[in-house]
Amino acid sequence: MTTVDRPVAGTTELRPVDIDLLRALLHRQATTVAVVTTPGRSGGRGRPALPPAGFTATSFTSVSLEPPLVSFCLGRASSNWPTVERAEHVAVHLLAAGQQEVARTFATSGVDRFAACPGWAPGPFGVPLVEGAPAVLLCRVAHRVSAGDHAIVIAEPLALGVGEDGAPLVHHRGGHFATAEQ
């Protein structure tokens, strides 16, 4: 055993990574809940038309202030991926504590999420904007980076919408919860 491999008294035992253990560990991490939307795309050059995409993301994060960049991840097997893969613009809606139903709707597979969520309207570039989010970032997609079975989408905020401040909606242990306001 090398020095690096020796456990130190009082530390957590490190084990080899397996998918179930990794999933369980990440399940314990609290994250911001966001809904990402993008307009549909018309077909062309032998490509099929694509419907608008909208999904709940718990992987949203800031990347850089200079230049301003944010990111989110999406599985490439997702039904939303074909639209996001060709999207030029997206909106990231950071949800408030009372928006659990919006988060659930956009996390549900096999439904028309926009029909199930009546509180939205088309915004600039045709991007669907969900009403009631305390923060919205209208973004231009800057990069897509392949990362295993997902893609990391890096986007440049072009415009910001700031609503009332309040408790955010967070994802923890498979559920959506409000945090205590400070």
C-alpha positions, 0 to 999 in steps of 0.5 A: 500500500502506498502512502496515498492508498493508506486510510487516515484515521477518522476519514471516510473509506474510499471505495472503487467507483461503481455506477450504483454507488455513484448514483446514490452519492449524487442523489444526496447532493442538493442542487438548483432546479431549473427548466430549460426550454428551446424552440422547435426547428423546422425541417430542411435539407432532409432533416425532420422538423423538431418540436420545442424542447423543455426539461427539468435540469439539476445540473445548471451552474455558472461557468464564467463571468468574463465572458458570461457563460453558464452550463447544463447537462443533458443525456444524449438519449433524451427525447429533448436532445435532437432539438437541443443539439440543433438549438441556437438559443435556450432559456434557463428558468431558475424555479421558486419554492412553489414551482414543484408542479412545473418541475414535475411536468418538465421532468415527465417523459412521454407527455407534451410538456408545453400543453401540460404547463399552460403558464408559458409564452413564446419569447425572443427567438421563439424560445418558450418562457415559463411564467413565474420563475424568479430568474430567467436567462435567455442564452445563445448556445456557445458550445456543446461538449460530449461527456460520456452519455451526456452533453454539456451545453455551454451558453452565453446569457444575452438577457436576464429576467429577474422576478421576486426574490424568494426561496429557490426550489432544490432537488435532493434525494429524488424530490423537490423542496424549498430551502429556508429563506435566510 
